[in-house]
Amino acid sequence: MTGLKINTMTKSEVLAAIRAIPPEKDYVWDGIDEDDRPLTHEEMQAGIALARSRGRPIGTNKTQIALRVDDSVLNAFKKSGKGWQTRMNNALKEWLSQHPELSAS
C-alpha cells in the first residue's frame, strides 16, 4: 500500500521523543539553500508585527460582502497592483457622487 506509513509508537511516545531532542539538534541548516535558513529573531519579530498590522483598521465603517463582477473588471483592478480593493471602492464612491439620487446618506 502506498501513501500512509504506520509506526507502533503511541501519540504520547511520539511527543516524548520529540521533546527529548535537544534544542540545538532540532534543525541544522546545511548553509546551501537560503530558503531553508531558519529566521533570525529580528526576522521573526518583523513577520509577527506585519501579521498583526494586516486587516481592516479599527473604527472603519466597511462591510465585507460577496460581489460578482466581470472577470475583465476584476483583472484590471488587480493588475493595478497592491491596493486594488481601495481603488475599486473609490471608483464606486466616485460613481455615487455622480448619482446623488442613489446615495444612501
C-alpha positions as CSV (number, residue, x, y, z in Angstrom):
1,M,0.0,0.0,0.0
2,T,1.4,3.4,-0.9
3,G,0.9,6.6,1.0
4,L,0.5,6.0,4.7
5,K,3.3,5.0,6.9
6,I,2.3,3.4,10.2
7,N,4.6,3.0,13.2
8,T,4.0,1.3,16.5
9,M,4.5,4.4,18.7
10,T,1.6,5.9,20.6
11,K,0.9,9.6,20.5
12,S,2.5,10.1,23.9
13,E,5.6,8.2,22.9
14,V,6.0,10.3,19.8
15,L,5.6,13.5,21.8
16,A,8.1,12.3,24.4
17,A,10.6,11.5,21.6
18,I,10.2,15.0,20.1
19,R,10.6,16.7,23.4
20,A,13.8,14.6,24.0
21,I,15.5,16.3,21.1
22,P,17.9,18.9,22.4
23,P,17.1,22.4,21.0
24,E,20.5,22.7,19.3
25,K,19.8,19.5,17.4
26,D,16.2,20.0,16.3
27,Y,17.2,21.6,12.9
28,V,20.6,22.1,11.3
29,W,20.8,24.3,8.2
30,D,23.1,23.0,5.6
31,G,24.0,26.5,4.5
32,I,23.2,25.9,0.9
33,D,19.6,26.8,0.2
34,E,18.7,30.3,1.6
35,D,15.0,29.3,1.5
36,D,15.8,26.7,4.2
37,R,17.6,29.0,6.5
38,P,15.8,29.5,9.9
39,L,14.6,33.0,10.6
40,T,16.6,35.2,12.8
41,H,14.8,36.6,15.9
42,E,14.6,40.0,14.2
43,E,13.0,38.5,11.1
44,M,10.5,36.6,13.2
45,Q,9.5,39.7,15.1
46,A,9.1,41.7,11.8
47,G,6.8,38.9,10.5
48,I,4.8,38.9,13.6
49,A,4.4,42.7,13.5
50,L,3.3,42.6,9.9
51,A,0.7,39.9,10.6
52,R,-0.7,41.9,13.4
53,S,-0.9,45.1,11.3
54,R,-2.9,43.5,8.5
55,G,-6.6,43.7,8.1
56,R,-9.3,46.4,8.4
57,P,-8.2,49.3,10.5
58,I,-10.1,49.7,13.8
59,G,-13.0,52.2,13.5
60,T,-13.6,51.9,9.7
61,N,-17.1,51.7,8.5
62,K,-16.7,49.0,5.9
63,T,-18.7,45.8,5.4
64,Q,-17.4,42.7,3.8
65,I,-19.6,41.4,1.0
66,A,-19.6,38.9,-1.8
67,L,-19.9,40.7,-5.1
68,R,-19.9,39.3,-8.6
69,V,-18.1,41.4,-11.1
70,D,-16.9,40.7,-14.7
71,D,-13.6,39.0,-14.8
72,S,-12.3,41.8,-17.0
73,V,-13.1,44.4,-14.4
74,L,-11.6,42.4,-11.5
75,N,-8.5,41.6,-13.5
76,A,-8.0,45.2,-14.5
77,F,-8.1,46.3,-10.8
78,K,-5.9,43.5,-9.6
79,K,-3.4,44.2,-12.4
80,S,-3.0,47.8,-11.0
81,G,-1.2,46.2,-8.0
82,K,-1.5,46.4,-4.2
83,G,-4.4,48.5,-3.0
84,W,-6.7,47.4,-5.9
85,Q,-9.7,46.9,-3.5
86,T,-9.3,50.5,-2.2
87,R,-9.2,51.8,-5.8
88,M,-12.3,49.7,-6.6
89,N,-14.1,51.2,-3.6
90,N,-13.0,54.7,-4.7
91,A,-14.4,54.1,-8.2
92,L,-17.7,53.1,-6.7
93,K,-17.7,56.2,-4.5
94,E,-17.0,58.4,-7.5
95,W,-19.9,56.8,-9.4
96,L,-22.2,57.5,-6.4
97,S,-21.0,61.2,-6.3
98,Q,-22.2,61.5,-9.9
99,H,-25.6,59.9,-9.0
100,P,-26.6,61.7,-5.7
101,E,-30.2,60.5,-6.0
102,L,-28.9,57.0,-5.2
103,S,-26.8,58.0,-2.3
104,A,-27.8,56.2,0.9
105,S,-26.5,59.0,3.2
